[in-house]
Amino acid sequence: MSKATFFIKAGGDYACFTNPGLKVERCTYPVMTPAAARGILEAIYWKPQFRWEIREIKVLKPIKQISIMRNEIEDRQNKEPIIIERKRQQRTSLILKDVEYVITADLVLKEGINNIEGYISQFARKFENGQCHHTPYLGTREFAAWFESATGDEEAEPNAKIEKLSIGQMLFDSAYIEDAERKEIDFHLHSHTHPDDKRVAQGYQSAIYFDAVVENNILKIPPEKYFELYEKEGVHV
């Protein structure tokens, strides 16, 4: 046995699942992205010996979009301090209000790793106690998420029924690719056989998209996208 399936209900007052292709104004997708779902699970429990693979996202509440003004920083944080007053910008954001989802996800062991029962029990213990490594969030850190166990059989609210919703190209996830010629970002690479062994790599980030369709309130994630992700990152699958 090299994987285990979990059902997690998550939601919050507000959410913003942004298309990274929109550089200036933040405009949310109508439903949670697989990348955001993975982020919630990794906030609860993550180890370099396994991966979280999202299979389905079920929409339980009506899709409500609202427009707000937000203060953002013009530049990313780096080694030099940022004077916020000089870098603050006001931008319009299209966000979601009052969201709730059921995430179906597999905990998948990496090559050469065993003892999945140990990881299952550790995750279950943290989950039942409401513990997490850092606060899970819904797309952006300012929109905190709550989480609880689910069965996978939860029904959407009567006014939230979605027969079919074609979203188009949605962000699946981002591959972090080490490349000595494209040193655009720094990121950590972990050894799954020696968890304490990690190094800072330089390279670039490559977004992967898929054709997203919500049918009967369920967004299904194409499993082949994980092969594409791991191939880009040079991971054995």
HUBEL-V352794 format. One record per backbone hydrogen bond with DSSP energy under -1.0 kcal/mol. NH is the residue of the N-H (numbers start at 1). CO is the residue of the C=O. If there is no record, write none. Layout:
nh=NH co=CO
nh=NH co=CO
This chain:
nh=4 co=107
nh=6 co=105
nh=8 co=103
nh=9 co=148
nh=10 co=101
nh=11 co=146
nh=12 co=99
nh=15 co=96
nh=16 co=138
nh=18 co=16
nh=19 co=27
nh=22 co=19
nh=28 co=94
nh=29 co=17
nh=37 co=33
nh=38 co=34
nh=39 co=35
nh=40 co=36
nh=41 co=37
nh=42 co=38
nh=43 co=39
nh=44 co=40
nh=45 co=41
nh=50 co=47
nh=51 co=108
nh=53 co=106
nh=55 co=104
nh=56 co=104
nh=57 co=219
nh=58 co=102
nh=59 co=217
nh=60 co=100
nh=66 co=95
nh=68 co=93
nh=70 co=91
nh=72 co=89
nh=74 co=87
nh=86 co=83
nh=87 co=83
nh=88 co=84
nh=89 co=72
nh=91 co=70
nh=93 co=68
nh=94 co=26
nh=95 co=66
nh=96 co=15
nh=97 co=64
nh=98 co=13
nh=99 co=12
nh=101 co=10
nh=102 co=58
nh=103 co=8
nh=104 co=56
nh=105 co=6
nh=106 co=53
nh=107 co=4
nh=108 co=51
nh=109 co=2
nh=110 co=49
nh=113 co=110
nh=120 co=116
nh=121 co=117
nh=122 co=118
nh=123 co=119
nh=124 co=120
nh=125 co=121
nh=126 co=122
nh=127 co=123
nh=128 co=124
nh=129 co=125
nh=130 co=127
nh=131 co=126
nh=133 co=43
nh=134 co=43
nh=138 co=143
nh=143 co=140
nh=145 co=136
nh=146 co=11
nh=148 co=9
nh=150 co=7
nh=157 co=60
nh=160 co=157
nh=165 co=214
nh=167 co=212
nh=168 co=212
nh=170 co=210
nh=172 co=208
nh=173 co=208
nh=175 co=206
nh=177 co=204
nh=179 co=202
nh=184 co=182
nh=184 co=203
nh=185 co=203
nh=187 co=201
nh=189 co=199
nh=191 co=197
nh=197 co=194
nh=199 co=189
nh=201 co=187
nh=203 co=185
nh=204 co=177
nh=206 co=175
nh=208 co=173
nh=210 co=170
nh=212 co=168
nh=214 co=165
nh=215 co=218
nh=216 co=163
nh=217 co=162
nh=218 co=215
nh=219 co=57
nh=221 co=55
nh=225 co=222
nh=226 co=223
nh=228 co=224
nh=229 co=225
nh=230 co=226
nh=231 co=227
nh=232 co=228
nh=233 co=229
nh=235 co=230
